[in-house]
Amino acid sequence: MTTTATTGGSVSEMPSTPDNQETGVSAPVKSPAPRRRRRWFTVTGTVGPLGIGITMLWLSVIVLLPLAALTVTSFEGGISGFWDAVTSPTALASLRVTVGVSVVVALINVVMGTLIAWVLVRDEFPGKRVVNALIDLPFALPTIVASIVLLSLYGPNSPIDVQLNATQPGLVVALAFVTLPFVVRSVQPVLIELDKDVEQAAASLGADNWTIFRKVVLPTLAPAIIGGAGLAFARAIGEYGSVVLIGGNIPRETQVTSQYIQQQIEIDRPVNAAAVSVALLAIAFVTLLVLRLLASRTQRREEQSA
């Protein structure tokens, strides 16, 4: 039903409403309210001088100042005192054991970590989510607990009759446990993003699985593998909790550098402990720097060849 309204001698029809149906008075039609525009806030790519200042202040308080204090303490006896502390036979033996075992652990992680990452990404099997969660367990588990578990399994009362207590293989097992996630978590996201079409193309051209992995997959994974191995090595040379029980702390045989540093503190030689600590930090820093450069060079070479 419609109603008519007269405006300036002209007649126009208007739709009827419940009000004008009863009263016969036409009501004006309300126009819809205008929609409010949403204001979108964008985040710029830089944080400005304030953000840089906060970052440098935090790094200084947490990292730079403690390292500077440690370095100053290590040179309290002068350069000759620093050199004598680092090159003493027991200190050199602990550094040799630590670096040697850590290299072995890093190489084991390169092979086994890459294999585990491959299985978690490419294969489907019952309990896959549980296995994937177990990879991060060494991050959450206190390392001294790992040492207790390994000692109960490989100690003098081993239920499987395998005794690794106070041996370098025991150190390798303990350090492999705490460094397991590094290579796995470095390689896993790269494998997920890896384009399978290239592998399928290589297979269609007659390449076998080993050739595909060596020529197609490995060059892409190399930066992640190198980076994960560097992190595993750096973690291994500074590890203490996981080796404190199963290692035995035998000087010149199974005593790692972290145990030697604690021994120097206990006999009231903090300068020697600081000097060996600085040497250990220098080894870790140089190793990470070299591996980072190698990973960057490998990645650039892969991008250029692509």
Secondary structure, DSSP 8 states (H G I E B T S, - for coil): -EEEEEETTEEEEEE--HHHHHH---------------------S--HHHHHHHHHHHHIIIIIHHHHHHHHHHTTTHHHHHHHHHSSHHHHHHHHHHHHHHHHHHHHHHHHHHHHHHHHHH---TTHHHHHHHTTHHHHS-HHHHHHHHHHHHSTT-TTS---TTSHHHHHHHHHHHTHHHHHHHHHHHHHH--HHHHHHHHHTT--HHHHIIIIIHHHHHHHHHHHHHHHHHHHHT--GGGTTTS---TTTT--HHHHHHHHHHTT-HHHHHHHHHHHHHHHHHHHHHHHHHHHHHHHHHHHH-
